[in-house]
Amino acid sequence: MSDTYIIAGGDMRFSALAEQLGDKHRVYTVGFDKNVFTSDKITVADNVMSVPQRTDYLVLPLPPSSDGITLSTPFYRGTISLKELSGKVRDGGIVFGGRISPQVREIFSSKGIEVIDYFEREELSVLNARATAEGAVQIALEEQAVTLAGEKVLILGMGRIAKALIRILSGFGTEMTVCARKYSDLAWAEIFGCKTIHISELKSSGVLSDSELIFNTVPHLVLDESALSQCSKSCLMIDLASKPGGMDFEAAGRMGLRAIWALSLPGKTAPISSGKIIGKAIENILIERK
């Protein structure tokens, strides 16, 4: 017998996830309008009362809630209580969610339900990094009146997103410089064919004034007012870092610089792919537990 899933709330990523899981399992959804789905393999419930009482797996959005009490439901007109959902999981069942707050976790764990955060999976982070990098390049192509070929690009940081950016941008023929703190990261950037500069030399090297396109992936302030003062007004700056970000946007605005804070790109530019990535992470978790 196939497993039973409830996909509760979320955006287009989770409607795509529901349709993906529906190919192999019994899937019910709640917190969505019916017109969101194209597959006839899933059951769209009007409310929580209409979904099974003892489901195997409950999948919550990323993040599950903004207030710790009600479910995030951008595609639904009503309100759904997380406490009400907690009564739908069978003994031994699992609740999956992304960036689960302690308050949300407690709602389920207080009833003895296992709670797993799929956003902590490395494979999800890696594949999301690729989706983020693709979205960032899309922004660069749309916001500039020039080709990427031959453009002088500065990448701040050398984590997953930076590595994905390097791979994509190399196909466009850009001239890339990577600025990072760890010398091991700079060594990898050199192997990837990039010029390198240590973070301590960012403001003294002249690389800021020379760059035509800057991607920041460092989640703390790197491009402060003094750094921004060296940037050309024609330079496009795209901050991909999570909050608090790595750029002083107020200073950039005063200086007339073009700065974009591109948060949560996978869910915006590639929601279907992002939903499939989440689904794969959940499947991997369950395979590892067998």
C-alpha positions, -999 to 999 in steps of 0.1 A, spaced: 0 0 0 13 34 -9 20 61 17 -4 89 24 7 125 23 -10 157 32 6 188 16 -6 217 37 -3 252 24 25 270 7 31 286 -27 36 272 -62 66 251 -50 43 230 -29 16 226 -55 44 213 -77 56 190 -49 20 177 -44 18 168 -81 52 151 -80 44 130 -50 10 122 -65 26 100 -92 37 75 -65 16 81 -34 -18 90 -22 -17 128 -18 -42 151 -3 -38 189 -2 -53 215 20 -48 252 20 -50 256 -18 -77 266 -42 -87 238 -66 -76 257 -97 -39 256 -86 -35 220 -97 -35 203 -131 -31 166 -120 -61 144 -113 -39 121 -91 -43 143 -60 -73 151 -38 -78 188 -31 -96 192 3 -118 222 10 -108 222 47 -88 203 73 -119 182 82 -119 167 47 -84 152 48 -75 118 63 -74 114 101 -43 92 102 -19 103 75 17 90 73 34 123 63 24 159 67 44 184 46 44 220 57 56 250 37 89 270 38 84 285 64 53 268 78 39 300 95 45 337 99 29 339 134 36 304 148 -1 296 150 -17 296 115 -5 279 83 11 299 55 -16 297 27 -10 322 -1 -32 302 -24 -61 299 0 -88 323 12 -93 307 46 -73 303 78 -59 269 89 -47 263 125 -14 243 129 -29 228 160 -58 214 140 -34 199 115 -14 182 142 -44 159 148 -42 145 113 -9 127 117 -9 90 128 12 75 156 47 71 141 40 96 113 63 125 104 58 162 99 82 178 74 87 215 72 113 241 62 129 266 86 107 254 114 105 277 144 106 264 179 70 275 184 58 255 154 79 225 163 64 224 198 28 222 184 36 188 169 64 174 192 42 180 222 19 153 208 48 129 203 50 136 165 84 135 149 93 168 131 120 170 104 133 202 88 140 194 51 157 228 47 186 214 67 194 188 40 227 195 21 214 182 -12 185 207 -10 209 235 -2 232 226 -32 204 223 -57 187 255 -44 221 272 -48 220 263 -85 184 276 -88 195 308 -70 225 313 -93 203 308 -124 178 333 -111 207 358 -104 220 355 -139 185 360 -152 183 393 -133 217 404 -146 206 397 -182 173 416 -177 188 446 -159 218 453 -181 219 466 -216 250 447 -224 260 410 -229 277 391 -201 305 381 -225 337 398 -214 320 416 -185 341 421 -153 323 403 -126 331 403 -89 317 375 -67 319 380 -29 320 347 -10 328 312 -21 300 291 -8 275 269 -27 258 298 -45 291 313 -56 303 280 -69 271 276 -89 275 312 -102 310 305 -114 299 274 -133 271 292 -150 290 325 -157 320 307 -172 297 296 -201 291 333 -208 327 342 -211 328 366 -182 360 377 -164 354 367 -128 372 377 -96 363 359 -64 368 377 -30 367 355 1 380 352 36 394 317 36 425 310 16 412 275 9 382 291 -9 405 313 -29 424 283 -40 393 266 -52 383 298 -71 417 297 -88 411 261 -98 378 272 -113 396 297 -135 388 329 -115 411 357 -104 411 359 -66 415 386 -39 414 383 -1 386 400 17 411 422 36 422 437 3 387 444 -11 388 482 -6 425 487 -14 428 465 -46 408 486 -70 386 457 -79 354 475 -68 359 504 -92 368 480 -120 338 457 -116 308 460 -139 287 434 -122 289 424 -85 272 394 -69 273 392 -31 267 359 -13 281 368 21 253 372 48 269 400 67 279 435 58 307 435 32 297 464 9 295 492 34 294 529 25 331 532 20 332 502 -3 302 513 -22 318 547 -28 344 530 -50 318 514 -72 309 528 -106 273 541 -110 270 518 -141 278 488 -120 249 464 -112 250 449 -77 229 419 -68 228 407 -32 219 370 -29 227 367 8 200 360 33 191 386 60 207 408 71 224 408 37 258 420 28 252 455 14 242 489 28 212 495 6 204 529 21 239 541 12 236 526 -22 203 545 -28 218 578 -17 247 573 -41 225 565 -70 239 530 -73 220 501 -89 215 475 -61 191 446 -60 184 424 -30 173 392 -46 159 371 -18 143 336 -21 150 333 -58 143 296 -62 107 301 -52 103 331 -74 121 322 -106 119 284 -106 91 274 -83 83 241 -100 120 230 -99 122 242 -63 92 221 -53 108 190 -69 140 196 -50 120 197 -17 102 165 -28 135 148 -36 150 158 -2 119 143 16 122 111 -4 159 109 5 152 113 42 127 84 41 151 62 21 178 67 47 155 57 74 147 23 60 
